[in-house]
Amino acid sequence: MRIHTRLGLPLNVMLFALHIEVAHKLVGMAPAAFFEYATGLNHMQYRRGRGYAALIAHREQVAAHSDSLLLRMLQKRGVPDADFRGFKENIPQGHSAIMVYGLGLLDEHSAPATRELVAMFDASDERLCQLEDTDGPGFLAEIGPQSELGPAYCAPLAVAGIRGPTLELSAPERAALDLALIRRAHMALSFLAAVDHEIGHWIGRTKAPDAMRGLPRFAVLLAPPGLPDRRRHTPADPAARLVDFIGAVGHFLREGSWPERPGSIADMGAQADRSGIRGGESDRFVRALRSGKDPLTRKSFRTLVHTQLWTPNTKASHLDDQADLLETYLVATLLLNLLLPDHTTAVGHLDRTGWREAYLGWWERHRHRYPPPVPSTAPRLPTWLIDP
């Protein structure tokens, strides 16, 4: 069976492919443009489906380009050139590990469970990369219940569907692709659940107040599906929930209490106008992000955070710090958007059926591997956020 070649594997069905897509969405680049930016290789290699082969063939050139790119980024942050080698040596290998490291959650203080999980995922992706194109049995063994990931990662998912490539396939090829997409979806949900717990582990070490202690943080991004016969669907996909959540955080910081319901677009727009950070049309800015019309990039997200958390006494450096801390929710939103399928009848909306339950299942599965949370004295989130 040549499904490995036919489907463009290993890139299309591995977790690291999702991480790369999240990375280029963060910077607001198309995939091919981001490929050229990150590797220094011509974007046509990616467009022609030769991206992975080009990376292998020119790995030394790509490594040199990566070093140059990293050095420029560090220089912008004020890191001395003399510290570059030490900084580079601390960066882990593997896309899942790099993603957690980039969020500031992978260091000597990280929970063993987090380090073990990302190492397991990166090793699994690498094994798929190393398969010969025609090794159908090896491919099926890696995505099946006997793999090192275990049977939980190939169990059926009770969801409306999983976003994936649209291809004309034979019945055996379609079955294999479906298995691979189920495996990748389980890995992505498991990855987010581990990051979710690691955030709590990190905040616990700082002893800062934590309104979400002991709660599944990224569940705020996953509202249950609306009624199937509804004619008009209110935006409630991960992007909309993220915008509502940031608005609620801003309300809490200004008022000292959580809002009883999501803030209106008019209210969030007025708050943005008061901040003076935007040059007008703030209602349109909030509405476009919430509806998914405008992309959620790192730049637009930071603008949202800055405008909603602003007060007359807030320093710009504090807003930057808050945006850094909240970026985990942006990454989770982008990853979920890559998993949830389009709604079959509501144009512009995703079908959320089953995804909240699937995520909560992985969050519960990982919970025992992290230190139990101590009781929190911080005001808890309102029901509309934690139990919609």
ROSE-529949 format. One record per residue (C-alpha): residue number from 1; y, z, x; residue in one letter. Coordinates in pm, 1 decimal, padded with zeros to 6 digits, always signed. Layout:
- NUM_Y_Z_X_A
...
***
This chain:
- 1_+00000.0_+00000.0_+00000.0_M
- 2_+00332.7_-00112.2_+00147.8_R
- 3_+00549.7_+00107.7_-00067.4_I
- 4_+00701.1_+00263.5_+00246.6_H
- 5_+00867.4_-00066.1_+00340.1_T
- 6_+00924.4_-00190.8_-00013.8_R
- 7_+01131.8_+00108.4_-00116.3_L
- 8_+01333.9_+00124.4_+00200.6_G
- 9_+01173.2_+00452.2_+00298.7_L
- 10_+01224.3_+00691.3_+00462.8_P
- 11_+01600.3_+00687.1_+00394.0_L
- 12_+01605.2_+00654.1_+00016.4_N
- 13_+01382.1_+00946.1_-00079.5_V
- 14_+01451.4_+01213.6_+00178.1_M
- 15_+01674.6_+01515.7_+00149.1_L
- 16_+01883.0_+01413.9_+00447.8_F
- 17_+01985.1_+01098.0_+00259.1_A
- 18_+02147.0_+01320.0_-00003.4_L
- 19_+02322.2_+01523.3_+00267.0_H
- 20_+02465.6_+01202.8_+00413.8_I
- 21_+02586.3_+01089.9_+00071.3_E
- 22_+02755.1_+01427.5_+00019.5_V
- 23_+02919.0_+01395.1_+00361.5_A
- 24_+03074.3_+01056.6_+00289.0_H
- 25_+03188.3_+01169.0_-00056.4_K
- 26_+03359.9_+01468.8_+00104.7_L
- 27_+03571.1_+01240.2_+00321.9_V
- 28_+03615.2_+00984.1_+00044.6_G
- 29_+03448.4_+00692.8_+00222.7_M
- 30_+03203.2_+00434.7_+00097.3_A
- 31_+02854.7_+00475.8_+00249.2_P
- 32_+02882.0_+00175.5_+00480.8_A
- 33_+03226.9_+00275.3_+00603.1_A
- 34_+03110.1_+00631.5_+00664.2_F
- 35_+02808.4_+00498.2_+00856.6_F
- 36_+03040.8_+00310.8_+01093.7_E
- 37_+03279.5_+00607.9_+01120.8_Y
- 38_+03002.6_+00856.1_+01203.2_A
- 39_+02787.9_+00639.7_+01430.4_T
- 40_+03019.7_+00380.3_+01585.7_G
- 41_+02775.7_+00106.9_+01475.9_L
- 42_+02885.5_-00194.1_+01272.7_N
- 43_+02885.5_-00124.4_+00899.8_H
- 44_+02688.8_-00446.1_+00836.3_M
- 45_+02382.3_-00277.1_+00986.1_Q
- 46_+02394.1_-00035.4_+00693.2_Y
- 47_+02470.2_-00301.9_+00433.0_R
- 48_+02169.3_-00506.2_+00548.1_R
- 49_+01935.8_-00209.0_+00518.9_G
- 50_+01898.4_-00170.2_+00895.8_R
- 51_+02090.3_+00153.8_+00935.4_G
- 52_+01798.8_+00373.9_+01035.9_Y
- 53_+01654.0_+00113.5_+01275.4_A
- 54_+01997.9_+00073.2_+01436.2_A
- 55_+02029.6_+00448.8_+01483.6_L
- 56_+01695.9_+00460.9_+01664.2_I
- 57_+01768.2_+00154.2_+01877.8_A
- 58_+02113.2_+00277.1_+01985.4_H
- 59_+02062.7_+00651.8_+01985.7_R
- 60_+02241.1_+00706.6_+02320.2_E
- 61_+02543.8_+00508.0_+02202.8_Q
- 62_+02546.3_+00697.2_+01873.8_V
- 63_+02520.7_+01032.9_+02054.7_A
- 64_+02818.4_+00943.2_+02277.8_A
- 65_+03022.4_+00836.1_+01974.5_H
- 66_+02928.5_+01157.7_+01794.2_S
- 67_+03041.4_+01364.7_+02093.4_D
- 68_+03373.7_+01179.0_+02104.2_S
- 69_+03426.4_+01229.4_+01731.4_L
- 70_+03341.0_+01598.5_+01753.1_L
- 71_+03575.2_+01647.2_+02050.0_L
- 72_+03865.7_+01491.8_+01860.3_R
- 73_+03796.9_+01715.1_+01560.4_M
- 74_+03788.8_+02025.8_+01778.7_L
- 75_+04108.9_+01925.0_+01955.2_Q
- 76_+04282.7_+01901.8_+01615.9_K
- 77_+04165.5_+02256.9_+01547.0_R
- 78_+04306.2_+02378.7_+01877.3_G
- 79_+03971.1_+02431.9_+02051.8_V
- 80_+04014.5_+02385.0_+02431.0_P
- 81_+03824.8_+02096.5_+02590.2_D
- 82_+03658.5_+02346.2_+02824.0_A
- 83_+03486.1_+02509.1_+02526.3_D
- 84_+03343.6_+02181.1_+02396.8_F
- 85_+03003.9_+02203.2_+02568.7_R
- 86_+02938.6_+02555.3_+02447.7_G
- 87_+03048.0_+02465.1_+02095.4_F
- 88_+02824.3_+02158.8_+02089.9_K
- 89_+02523.3_+02353.6_+02212.6_E
- 90_+02554.4_+02587.8_+01915.7_N
- 91_+02527.5_+02305.9_+01661.4_I
- 92_+02172.8_+02297.4_+01521.1_P
- 93_+01954.3_+01990.7_+01489.9_Q
- 94_+01853.9_+01847.3_+01154.9_G
- 95_+02068.4_+01746.9_+00858.4_H
- 96_+01987.9_+02044.6_+00635.0_S
- 97_+02062.2_+02287.2_+00917.9_A
- 98_+02386.5_+02104.8_+01003.6_I
- 99_+02497.2_+02112.2_+00640.7_M
- 100_+02452.2_+02491.4_+00619.0_V
- 101_+02610.1_+02534.4_+00963.7_Y
- 102_+02911.1_+02328.0_+00854.2_G
- 103_+02959.3_+02566.9_+00564.0_L
- 104_+02977.9_+02857.2_+00808.3_G
- 105_+02652.0_+03010.0_+00685.1_L
- 106_+02410.4_+02946.0_+00971.9_L
- 107_+02446.0_+03176.8_+01269.2_D
- 108_+02276.4_+03475.8_+01427.4_E
- 109_+02351.6_+03682.0_+01115.6_H
- 110_+02193.6_+03439.7_+00868.4_S
- 111_+01890.3_+03554.0_+00674.0_A
- 112_+01557.5_+03441.5_+00826.0_P
- 113_+01473.0_+03284.4_+00489.4_A
- 114_+01764.4_+03040.8_+00518.6_T
- 115_+01685.3_+02940.0_+00876.0_R
- 116_+01315.9_+02894.6_+00795.3_E
- 117_+01383.8_+02684.6_+00485.9_L
- 118_+01623.3_+02437.2_+00649.2_V
- 119_+01388.1_+02406.3_+00947.8_A
- 120_+01100.3_+02328.8_+00710.7_M
- 121_+01301.9_+02066.0_+00524.5_F
- 122_+01425.4_+01897.9_+00841.4_D
- 123_+01071.5_+01890.8_+00981.1_A
- 124_+00941.2_+01730.6_+00661.7_S
- 125_+01212.5_+01463.5_+00670.1_D
- 126_+01131.9_+01396.2_+01034.0_E
- 127_+00762.0_+01353.2_+00958.3_R
- 128_+00847.7_+01090.4_+00698.1_L
- 129_+01076.8_+00917.1_+00946.4_C
- 130_+00795.8_+00892.6_+01197.8_Q
- 131_+00546.3_+00728.7_+00961.1_L
- 132_+00454.9_+00368.1_+01018.5_E
- 133_+00590.0_+00132.2_+00751.6_D
- 134_+00242.3_+00061.6_+00618.9_T
- 135_+00114.7_+00419.6_+00624.9_D
- 136_+00082.8_+00464.4_+00250.3_G
- 137_-00174.7_+00746.7_+00276.1_P
- 138_+00049.0_+00936.0_+00520.2_G
- 139_+00346.7_+00894.8_+00289.5_F
- 140_+00155.6_+01020.3_-00014.3_L
- 141_+00015.2_+01312.2_+00184.4_A
- 142_+00365.5_+01422.5_+00289.2_E
- 143_+00503.4_+01415.0_-00065.5_I
- 144_+00190.5_+01564.8_-00222.2_G
- 145_+00065.1_+01919.9_-00283.4_P
- 146_-00117.7_+01937.6_+00051.3_Q
- 147_+00200.7_+01890.5_+00254.1_S
- 148_+00353.9_+02176.7_+00449.1_E
- 149_+00615.4_+02212.5_+00175.8_L
- 150_+00342.4_+02311.9_-00068.2_G
- 151_+00262.3_+02225.3_-00430.2_P
- 152_+00583.7_+02372.9_-00574.4_A
- 153_+00776.9_+02077.8_-00433.2_Y
- 154_+00577.0_+01817.3_-00620.8_C
- 155_+00537.7_+02002.3_-00951.7_A
- 156_+00664.6_+01818.5_-01261.4_P
- 157_+01033.1_+01874.9_-01337.0_L
- 158_+01120.2_+01932.4_-01702.1_A
- 159_+01447.8_+01740.2_-01684.8_V
- 160_+01585.8_+01435.0_-01861.6_A
- 161_+01550.0_+01226.1_-01547.0_G
- 162_+01637.5_+01206.4_-01179.0_I
- 163_+01893.7_+00971.0_-01035.9_R
- 164_+01734.1_+00725.0_-00795.8_G
- 165_+01732.6_+00362.1_-00680.3_P
- 166_+01693.7_+00092.0_-00946.7_T
- 167_+01413.9_-00138.0_-00831.3_L
- 168_+01156.6_-00372.8_-00980.2_E
- 169_+00825.5_-00211.1_-00889.9_L
- 170_+00459.6_-00230.4_-00973.3_S
- 171_+00301.9_+00061.7_-01156.4_A
- 172_+00158.5_+00221.9_-00836.3_P
- 173_+00487.9_+00176.3_-00655.0_E
- 174_+00682.2_+00329.7_-00944.0_R
- 175_+00443.7_+00626.3_-00951.0_A
- 176_+00491.5_+00681.8_-00577.0_A
- 177_+00870.8_+00653.4_-00605.8_L
- 178_+00874.6_+00902.7_-00893.3_D
- 179_+00672.3_+01150.5_-00685.0_L
- 180_+00913.5_+01109.4_-00394.0_A
- 181_+01218.7_+01162.2_-00616.8_L
- 182_+01063.7_+01474.3_-00773.0_I
- 183_+00997.8_+01609.4_-00424.3_R
- 184_+01354.4_+01539.6_-00314.3_R
- 185_+01500.9_+01698.0_-00629.4_A
- 186_+01293.6_+02013.8_-00573.4_H
- 187_+01409.0_+02024.5_-00211.3_M
- 188_+01774.5_+01983.7_-00312.9_A
- 189_+01755.1_+02259.1_-00575.1_L
- 190_+01570.1_+02486.2_-00334.9_S
- 191_+01830.3_+02413.7_-00065.5_F
- 192_+02116.7_+02503.1_-00301.1_L
- 193_+01939.4_+02819.5_-00414.4_A
- 194_+01898.5_+02932.5_-00052.8_A
- 195_+02267.4_+02862.6_+00018.3_V
- 196_+02351.8_+03052.5_-00300.6_D
- 197_+02163.9_+03361.5_-00178.1_H
- 198_+02302.1_+03323.1_+00174.1_E
- 199_+02657.5_+03335.8_+00037.3_I
- 200_+02575.8_+03672.1_-00118.7_G
- 201_+02417.4_+03784.6_+00208.2_H
- 202_+02733.9_+03681.2_+00396.3_W
- 203_+02972.8_+03851.6_+00151.9_I
- 204_+02754.4_+04163.5_+00160.4_G
- 205_+02805.4_+04188.0_+00536.0_R
- 206_+03183.5_+04166.1_+00492.7_T
- 207_+03171.6_+04441.4_+00225.7_K
- 208_+03429.8_+04245.2_+00025.0_A
- 209_+03437.2_+04274.9_-00356.2_P
- 210_+03198.0_+04023.8_-00510.0_D
- 211_+03222.3_+03939.8_-00879.0_A
- 212_+02901.2_+03733.7_-00857.5_M
- 213_+02684.5_+03978.3_-00667.3_R
- 214_+02326.4_+03943.3_-00784.9_G
- 215_+02408.9_+03638.9_-00999.6_L
- 216_+02319.5_+03272.4_-00939.8_P
- 217_+02653.9_+03138.5_-00820.2_R
- 218_+02590.3_+02766.5_-00853.5_F
- 219_+02465.1_+02812.3_-01209.2_A
- 220_+02834.0_+02811.0_-01308.0_V
- 221_+02822.1_+02437.4_-01231.9_L
- 222_+02530.5_+02371.3_-01468.2_L
- 223_+02616.0_+02401.9_-01835.0_A
- 224_+02337.9_+02346.3_-02089.3_P
- 225_+02336.9_+01999.8_-02249.1_P
- 226_+02537.9_+01941.4_-02561.7_G
- 227_+02386.1_+01863.9_-02898.9_L
- 228_+02201.3_+01530.1_-02881.2_P
- 229_+02364.3_+01389.3_-03197.6_D
- 230_+02718.5_+01479.0_-03092.3_R
- 231_+02951.7_+01179.3_-03121.5_R
- 232_+03212.9_+01308.9_-02877.1_R
- 233_+03115.4_+01491.6_-02558.9_H
- 234_+03354.9_+01734.9_-02393.4_T
- 235_+03342.8_+01712.5_-02012.5_P
- 236_+03099.0_+01980.5_-01894.7_A
- 237_+02925.2_+01814.6_-01601.7_D
- 238_+02931.2_+01984.6_-01258.0_P
- 239_+03273.8_+01838.4_-01170.5_A
- 240_+03430.6_+01970.1_-01491.1_A
- 241_+03269.4_+02309.8_-01445.5_R
- 242_+03397.1_+02325.1_-01086.1_L
- 243_+03753.5_+02255.2_-01198.9_V
- 244_+03722.9_+02522.1_-01470.0_D
- 245_+03583.0_+02769.4_-01217.7_F
- 246_+03866.3_+02714.8_-00969.5_I
- 247_+04114.5_+02759.7_-01253.5_G
- 248_+03943.5_+03087.1_-01345.7_A
- 249_+03955.3_+03209.0_-00984.0_V
- 250_+04327.6_+03136.5_-00974.2_G
- 251_+04381.2_+03322.3_-01301.2_H
- 252_+04192.4_+03624.0_-01165.3_F
- 253_+04395.2_+03634.6_-00844.0_L
- 254_+04723.5_+03612.3_-01036.0_R
- 255_+04643.6_+03835.5_-01333.6_E
- 256_+04373.4_+04070.6_-01203.5_G
- 257_+04130.8_+03975.1_-01480.8_S
- 258_+03901.8_+03684.3_-01561.1_W
- 259_+04010.9_+03451.4_-01843.4_P
- 260_+03815.5_+03476.9_-02167.6_E
- 261_+03787.4_+03097.9_-02190.9_R
- 262_+03844.3_+02796.2_-01965.9_P
- 263_+04206.2_+02724.1_-01889.6_G
- 264_+04355.2_+02422.7_-02064.8_S
- 265_+04453.5_+02115.5_-01868.7_I
- 266_+04815.0_+02181.5_-01967.7_A
- 267_+04800.1_+02536.4_-01831.6_D
- 268_+04636.2_+02427.3_-01505.7_M
- 269_+04888.0_+02146.1_-01473.6_G
- 270_+05176.0_+02388.6_-01525.8_A
- 271_+05032.9_+02618.5_-01258.2_Q
- 272_+05010.4_+02322.5_-01020.7_A
- 273_+05371.6_+02232.5_-01095.5_D
- 274_+05484.1_+02589.9_-01024.5_R
- 275_+05316.8_+02574.4_-00684.5_S
- 276_+05535.4_+02280.7_-00582.0_G
- 277_+05241.7_+02145.5_-00382.0_I
- 278_+05213.3_+01825.9_-00583.9_R
- 279_+05487.0_+01579.6_-00662.8_G
- 280_+05432.3_+01569.3_-01038.3_G
- 281_+05174.6_+01436.6_-01286.4_E
- 282_+04972.3_+01752.7_-01236.0_S
- 283_+04815.9_+01727.6_-01582.2_D
- 284_+04681.0_+01385.3_-01492.1_R
- 285_+04552.9_+01517.4_-01158.1_F
- 286_+04355.7_+01800.5_-01322.8_V
- 287_+04228.8_+01582.7_-01607.3_R
- 288_+04109.4_+01305.7_-01374.7_A
- 289_+03915.8_+01548.8_-01154.2_L
- 290_+03767.6_+01728.5_-01451.9_R
- 291_+03651.4_+01408.1_-01623.2_S
- 292_+03512.4_+01257.7_-01304.5_G
- 293_+03757.3_+00966.0_-01320.5_K
- 294_+03895.7_+01060.3_-00978.6_D
- 295_+03651.6_+01151.7_-00700.8_P
- 296_+03619.4_+01508.3_-00580.2_L
- 297_+03683.4_+01473.5_-00210.2_T
- 298_+03757.8_+01754.7_+00032.3_R
- 299_+04126.2_+01657.0_+00018.7_K
- 300_+04153.6_+01657.2_-00362.0_S
- 301_+03949.4_+01977.3_-00386.9_F
- 302_+04171.5_+02160.0_-00139.9_R
- 303_+04476.7_+02044.0_-00334.3_T
- 304_+04318.0_+02183.2_-00651.6_L
- 305_+04245.7_+02516.8_-00483.4_V
- 306_+04592.2_+02540.3_-00329.3_H
- 307_+04768.3_+02470.3_-00658.9_T
- 308_+04555.2_+02701.7_-00872.2_Q
- 309_+04543.3_+02998.1_-00630.8_L
- 310_+04910.4_+02975.1_-00534.7_W
- 311_+05153.5_+03258.7_-00600.9_T
- 312_+05507.7_+03298.6_-00464.7_P
- 313_+05376.5_+03553.4_-00212.6_N
- 314_+05068.4_+03362.9_-00097.3_T
- 315_+05072.5_+03227.9_+00256.0_K
- 316_+04950.6_+02874.1_+00320.2_A
- 317_+04696.7_+03005.7_+00572.6_S
- 318_+04545.1_+03228.4_+00302.1_H
- 319_+04510.2_+02929.5_+00069.7_L
- 320_+04338.6_+02739.8_+00350.2_D
- 321_+04095.3_+03027.7_+00396.5_D
- 322_+04020.9_+03038.4_+00024.2_Q
- 323_+03958.0_+02664.0_+00016.1_A
- 324_+03716.2_+02699.0_+00307.7_D
- 325_+03524.8_+02975.9_+00129.2_L
- 326_+03507.1_+02784.2_-00199.9_L
- 327_+03396.5_+02456.1_-00039.9_E
- 328_+03032.6_+02556.1_-00088.4_T
- 329_+03086.1_+02498.6_-00462.1_Y
- 330_+03224.3_+02151.5_-00391.0_L
- 331_+02918.9_+02063.2_-00181.5_V
- 332_+02690.8_+02194.7_-00456.3_A
- 333_+02878.4_+01988.9_-00716.0_T
- 334_+02846.6_+01667.6_-00517.8_L
- 335_+02476.9_+01728.4_-00454.0_L
- 336_+02408.3_+01795.7_-00821.8_L
- 337_+02600.2_+01480.8_-00918.6_N
- 338_+02358.0_+01283.4_-00700.6_L
- 339_+02059.6_+01428.5_-00886.0_L
- 340_+02155.7_+01427.9_-01253.6_L
- 341_+02104.1_+01095.5_-01434.8_P
- 342_+02363.1_+00919.7_-01646.3_D
- 343_+02361.1_+01010.5_-02013.0_H
- 344_+02192.4_+00740.2_-02216.8_T
- 345_+02444.0_+00741.7_-02502.8_T
- 346_+02756.7_+00921.2_-02375.4_A
- 347_+02924.6_+00686.8_-02128.1_V
- 348_+03082.1_+00868.6_-01834.6_G
- 349_+02871.5_+01181.9_-01877.0_H
- 350_+02554.8_+01306.2_-01706.6_L
- 351_+02240.7_+01419.5_-01885.6_D
- 352_+02212.3_+01788.5_-01797.8_R
- 353_+01889.9_+01848.2_-01991.1_T
- 354_+01666.0_+02090.3_-01800.5_G
- 355_+01869.0_+02106.5_-01480.6_W
- 356_+02011.4_+02454.3_-01530.1_R
- 357_+01662.5_+02593.7_-01590.1_E
- 358_+01524.1_+02406.9_-01289.1_A
- 359_+01792.2_+02550.5_-01062.9_Y
- 360_+01748.8_+02903.6_-01194.1_L
- 361_+01376.3_+02871.6_-01127.9_G
- 362_+01436.2_+02804.7_-00758.2_W
- 363_+01700.8_+03076.6_-00739.6_W
- 364_+01448.3_+03329.4_-00872.5_E
- 365_+01179.2_+03198.3_-00638.9_R
- 366_+01398.7_+03267.7_-00335.4_H
- 367_+01548.5_+03596.7_-00448.6_R
- 368_+01283.9_+03827.6_-00298.6_H
- 369_+01345.2_+03680.7_+00048.8_R
- 370_+01701.7_+03810.6_+00068.8_Y
- 371_+01837.9_+04166.2_+00088.8_P
- 372_+01877.2_+04314.0_-00259.9_P
- 373_+02243.0_+04328.8_-00364.4_P
- 374_+02411.4_+04665.5_-00392.9_V
- 375_+02592.9_+04739.9_-00719.8_P
- 376_+02931.3_+04571.0_-00737.5_S
- 377_+03250.1_+04737.6_-00854.8_T
- 378_+03432.7_+04405.3_-00893.2_A
- 379_+03500.0_+04274.6_-01247.2_P
- 380_+03215.9_+04048.5_-01352.5_R
- 381_+03263.3_+03687.0_-01451.6_L
- 382_+03316.2_+03608.1_-01820.9_P
- 383_+03024.3_+03491.6_-02034.4_T
- 384_+03149.7_+03133.2_-02056.7_W
- 385_+03096.0_+03097.8_-01680.3_L
- 386_+02771.8_+03286.8_-01617.8_I
- 387_+02590.7_+03229.9_-01948.2_D
- 388_+02743.4_+02925.9_-02120.6_P
***
